[in-house]
């Protein structure tokens, strides 16, 4: 189901309409388009869907030497 969202335009701070379309069955990308009705600013994104979960890696460094 297509979703229509509202955000603030980064260029003129007015209305930015965002459209999130349904991904096709065979694709793993969701097309996302945004358009400002006042200044004409446009954005085109792709959201990549995946099944893999990435674990966050925490690195602790020594503040005095800069080593792990």
C-alpha positions in Angstrom: 0.0 0.0 0.0 1.4 3.4 -1.0 2.0 5.8 1.9 1.9 9.6 1.6 3.8 11.5 4.2 4.5 15.1 5.1 7.9 16.5 6.0 9.5 20.0 6.1 11.5 21.0 3.0 15.2 21.3 3.8 15.6 24.1 1.3 12.6 26.5 2.0 11.1 25.0 5.2 7.7 24.6 3.6 5.6 21.5 2.6 7.5 18.5 1.3 5.3 15.6 0.1 6.9 12.2 0.5 5.6 9.1 -1.4 6.6 5.6 -0.3 5.5 3.1 -2.9 5.1 -0.7 -2.6 8.1 -2.7 -3.7 7.6 -5.0 -6.6 7.5 -8.7 -5.7 10.8 -9.6 -7.3 12.7 -6.5 -6.1 14.2 -5.8 -2.7 14.2 -2.0 -3.1 11.4 0.4 -2.1 11.3 3.6 -4.2 10.8 6.8 -2.1 10.1 10.1 -3.8 9.8 13.6 -2.3 8.7 16.9 -3.9 8.3 20.4 -2.5 5.3 22.2 -3.8 6.7 25.7 -3.2 10.4 25.7 -4.3 10.4 22.5 -6.5 13.0 20.7 -4.4 13.1 17.0 -5.3 14.6 13.9 -3.6 14.7 10.3 -4.9 15.7 7.6 -2.5 15.9 3.8 -2.6 15.3 1.8 0.6 17.1 -1.6 0.3 15.3 -4.4 2.2 17.2 -7.3 3.5 16.9 -10.3 5.9 20.3 -10.0 7.4 20.7 -8.3 10.8 23.9 -6.5 11.4 25.2 -6.6 14.9 26.5 -3.4 16.4 30.2 -3.5 17.0 31.5 -1.6 20.0 35.1 -0.6 20.0 36.7 0.7 23.2 39.8 2.8 22.7 42.3 4.0 25.2 42.0 7.8 25.4 45.7 8.3 26.1 47.2 6.2 23.3 44.3 5.9 20.8 44.7 2.1 20.6 42.1 -0.6 21.2 
